[in-house]
Amino acid sequence: MNLDDMAKGVSIEIIVRCNGKTMNFDSEIALVKDNYVLISGIKVNNQTVGFSDSCTINFLSKLDNKLFLWENVKVQLVKYDDSIYHKIILHGDGKPFNRREAYRMYLGEDMSIYVNSSTGPAALSVLVKDISETGVCFISKDELDVSRTFRLRLKDNDTIISLSGIIVRKQELKHIESNLYGCKFNEKNNMLMKFIAKKQGDQLKNKSKLYAKSKSRDYILK
């Protein structure tokens, strides 16, 4: 995919990695030029976001229901026609991107999971390392088989998000006498997506270095 395939109104996504955190933001294309696009300004709490030079930013766009990725793009806040946009500088063609390879959000929380066994569901206390829209990774001293199904209840304030899936990967962690289990959820969960988006917003709000006031970061397009 290249710039010639893009058009105004196309939905896009940028993935920002900074200070060990990963955040995703949705926007849409407002203007396409020779080597860049303008996207609608990304805002958090009604404030336009700017990204520091220490951040690594990837750009995702969709064509014919397929995702394409540009890595390590440059992003600037710009003013165009009296409005604020993010300018994304793109070089070369985007490469096909598999959503299952998307980021996982770090949690590092102790939780209970229910693993199905021959004698019925067994409750285990595990350390949930990270979670994404498609799966979860946890650490446990218990020996579990790949292909074992499980259930996880994630608490979001007064709301319980019920998730189920299957263990697809096992890795021995000898230094802590435990195993790391990579798991895939059975289906997409809208409540989980909202939970992750809220966590991302909270992380961004608490990381003052990730944003700056738009007045101090404006650029005028010539």
C-alpha positions as CSV (number, residue, x, y, z in Angstrom):
1,M,0.0,0.0,0.0
2,N,1.3,3.5,-0.8
3,L,0.1,7.1,-0.5
4,D,-1.8,6.8,-3.8
5,D,-4.1,4.3,-2.2
6,M,-5.1,6.7,0.6
7,A,-8.0,9.2,0.6
8,K,-9.7,11.7,2.8
9,G,-11.9,10.1,5.4
10,V,-10.1,6.8,5.6
11,S,-9.7,5.6,9.2
12,I,-6.2,5.2,10.5
13,E,-4.5,4.2,13.7
14,I,-1.1,5.2,15.3
15,I,0.7,3.1,17.8
16,V,2.9,5.1,20.2
17,R,5.6,3.4,22.3
18,C,7.3,5.6,24.9
19,N,8.9,5.0,28.3
20,G,7.9,1.3,28.3
21,K,4.3,2.1,27.6
22,T,2.3,1.5,24.4
23,M,-0.8,3.4,23.4
24,N,-3.1,3.3,20.4
25,F,-5.0,6.2,18.9
26,D,-7.7,6.3,16.2
27,S,-8.1,9.1,13.7
28,E,-8.9,9.7,10.0
29,I,-7.1,11.2,7.0
30,A,-7.9,14.8,6.3
31,L,-5.5,15.5,3.5
32,V,-3.0,13.5,1.4
33,K,0.2,15.0,-0.1
34,D,3.3,13.7,-1.9
35,N,5.1,12.3,1.2
36,Y,2.7,12.9,4.1
37,V,-0.8,12.8,5.3
38,L,-2.7,15.0,7.7
39,I,-4.9,13.3,10.2
40,S,-7.5,14.8,12.5
41,G,-5.8,16.1,15.7
42,I,-5.7,13.5,18.5
43,K,-7.0,14.8,21.7
44,V,-7.1,13.5,25.3
45,N,-9.3,15.4,27.8
46,N,-10.0,18.0,25.1
47,Q,-6.3,18.8,24.7
48,T,-4.4,18.1,21.5
49,V,-1.6,15.6,22.1
50,G,2.0,16.1,21.0
51,F,4.6,13.3,21.1
52,S,8.2,13.7,22.3
53,D,11.1,12.7,20.0
54,S,11.9,9.8,22.3
55,C,8.6,8.0,21.3
56,T,8.5,5.4,18.6
57,I,5.4,5.8,16.4
58,N,3.9,3.3,13.9
59,F,1.1,4.2,11.4
60,L,-1.6,1.8,10.4
61,S,-4.1,2.2,7.5
62,K,-6.6,-0.1,5.9
63,L,-7.2,-1.0,2.3
64,D,-9.7,-3.7,1.1
65,N,-10.2,-4.8,4.8
66,K,-6.4,-5.4,5.1
67,L,-4.1,-3.5,7.4
68,F,-0.8,-2.0,6.3
69,L,2.0,-0.7,8.6
70,W,4.6,2.1,8.3
71,E,7.1,1.9,11.1
72,N,9.0,4.7,12.9
73,V,7.1,7.5,11.3
74,K,7.6,11.2,12.1
75,V,4.6,13.1,13.6
76,Q,4.2,16.8,14.0
77,L,1.5,19.1,15.2
78,V,0.6,21.5,12.4
79,K,-1.9,24.2,11.6
80,Y,-3.7,24.1,8.3
81,D,-6.7,26.2,7.3
82,D,-6.9,27.5,10.9
83,S,-7.3,23.9,12.3
84,I,-4.8,21.7,14.2
85,Y,-3.8,18.4,12.6
86,H,-1.1,15.8,13.0
87,K,1.2,15.5,10.1
88,I,2.5,12.0,9.4
89,I,5.5,11.7,7.2
90,L,5.5,8.4,5.3
91,H,8.4,6.9,3.2
92,G,8.0,3.9,0.9
93,D,5.1,1.5,0.9
94,G,3.2,0.1,4.0
95,K,3.7,-3.6,4.7
96,P,0.9,-6.0,5.5
97,F,0.2,-6.1,9.2
98,N,-1.4,-9.0,11.3
99,R,-3.5,-7.6,14.1
100,R,-2.6,-10.6,16.2
101,E,0.9,-9.2,16.4
102,A,-0.4,-6.0,18.0
103,Y,0.8,-4.6,21.3
104,R,0.0,-6.0,24.7
105,M,-0.7,-3.6,27.6
106,Y,1.3,-4.3,30.8
107,L,-0.7,-5.1,33.9
108,G,1.5,-6.9,36.4
109,E,-1.5,-7.8,38.7
110,D,-2.3,-11.0,40.7
111,M,-5.6,-12.5,39.6
112,S,-7.5,-15.7,39.7
113,I,-8.1,-17.8,36.6
114,Y,-10.2,-20.9,36.2
115,V,-8.6,-23.7,34.2
116,N,-10.7,-26.7,32.9
117,S,-9.3,-30.0,33.9
118,S,-10.5,-33.6,33.7
119,T,-12.0,-33.1,37.2
120,G,-13.6,-29.8,36.4
121,P,-12.6,-26.1,36.7
122,A,-9.7,-25.4,39.0
123,A,-9.1,-22.0,40.5
124,L,-5.4,-20.8,40.3
125,S,-3.8,-17.6,41.5
126,V,-1.5,-16.2,38.7
127,L,0.4,-13.1,37.8
128,V,-1.2,-11.5,34.7
129,K,1.7,-9.9,32.9
130,D,-0.1,-8.2,30.0
131,I,-3.3,-8.2,28.1
132,S,-4.5,-7.2,24.6
133,E,-7.7,-7.3,22.6
134,T,-6.8,-10.8,21.4
135,G,-5.1,-12.5,24.3
136,V,-3.4,-12.5,27.7
137,C,-0.1,-13.6,29.2
138,F,0.2,-14.9,32.7
139,I,2.9,-16.4,35.0
140,S,2.2,-19.4,37.2
141,K,4.1,-22.0,39.2
142,D,1.4,-24.6,38.2
143,E,2.1,-27.0,35.3
144,L,-0.6,-26.4,32.6
145,D,-0.9,-28.0,29.2
146,V,-1.0,-26.1,26.0
147,S,-4.6,-26.2,24.5
148,R,-6.1,-26.1,28.0
149,T,-9.1,-23.7,28.1
150,F,-9.5,-21.1,30.8
151,R,-11.7,-18.3,32.1
152,L,-10.6,-15.0,33.5
153,R,-12.6,-12.3,35.3
154,L,-11.1,-8.8,34.9
155,K,-12.4,-6.2,37.3
156,D,-12.9,-2.6,36.1
157,N,-14.1,-0.6,39.1
158,D,-17.6,-2.0,39.7
159,T,-17.7,-3.9,36.4
160,I,-16.6,-7.5,35.8
161,I,-15.3,-8.4,32.4
162,S,-15.6,-12.2,31.8
163,L,-13.1,-13.6,29.3
164,S,-12.4,-17.1,28.1
165,G,-9.7,-18.6,25.8
166,I,-7.1,-21.2,25.2
167,I,-3.4,-21.6,26.2
168,V,-1.4,-21.5,23.0
169,R,2.2,-21.1,24.3
170,K,4.3,-22.2,27.3
171,Q,7.7,-21.0,28.3
172,E,9.7,-22.1,31.3
173,L,11.1,-19.4,33.5
174,K,13.8,-21.3,35.4
175,H,15.0,-18.3,37.4
176,I,11.7,-18.0,39.3
177,E,10.7,-21.7,39.0
178,S,7.5,-20.8,37.1
179,N,6.0,-20.9,33.6
180,L,4.9,-18.1,31.3
181,Y,1.7,-18.9,29.4
182,G,0.6,-17.1,26.2
183,C,-3.2,-17.3,25.7
184,K,-5.7,-16.4,22.9
185,F,-9.2,-15.3,23.7
186,N,-12.1,-17.1,22.0
187,E,-13.8,-13.9,20.8
188,K,-13.6,-10.1,20.7
189,N,-14.9,-8.4,23.8
190,N,-16.1,-4.8,23.5
191,M,-15.8,-4.2,27.2
192,L,-12.2,-5.3,27.2
193,M,-11.5,-2.9,24.3
194,K,-13.0,0.0,26.3
195,F,-11.0,-1.1,29.4
196,I,-7.7,-1.0,27.4
197,A,-8.6,2.3,25.8
198,K,-9.4,3.8,29.2
199,K,-6.1,2.5,30.7
200,Q,-4.2,4.0,27.8
201,G,-5.9,7.4,28.3
202,D,-5.0,7.3,32.0
203,Q,-1.3,6.4,31.2
204,L,-1.1,9.2,28.8
205,K,-2.6,11.7,31.2
206,N,-0.1,10.7,33.9
207,K,2.9,11.0,31.5
208,S,3.2,14.7,31.1
209,K,6.3,14.3,28.9
210,L,4.1,12.7,26.2
211,Y,2.1,15.7,25.5
212,A,2.6,19.5,25.1
213,K,0.2,22.4,24.7
214,S,-0.6,22.8,21.1
215,K,0.4,26.5,21.1
216,S,4.0,25.5,21.8
217,R,4.1,22.8,19.1
218,D,2.3,24.4,16.2
219,Y,3.8,24.3,12.7
220,I,2.5,26.2,9.7
221,L,2.3,24.3,6.5
222,K,3.8,26.1,3.5
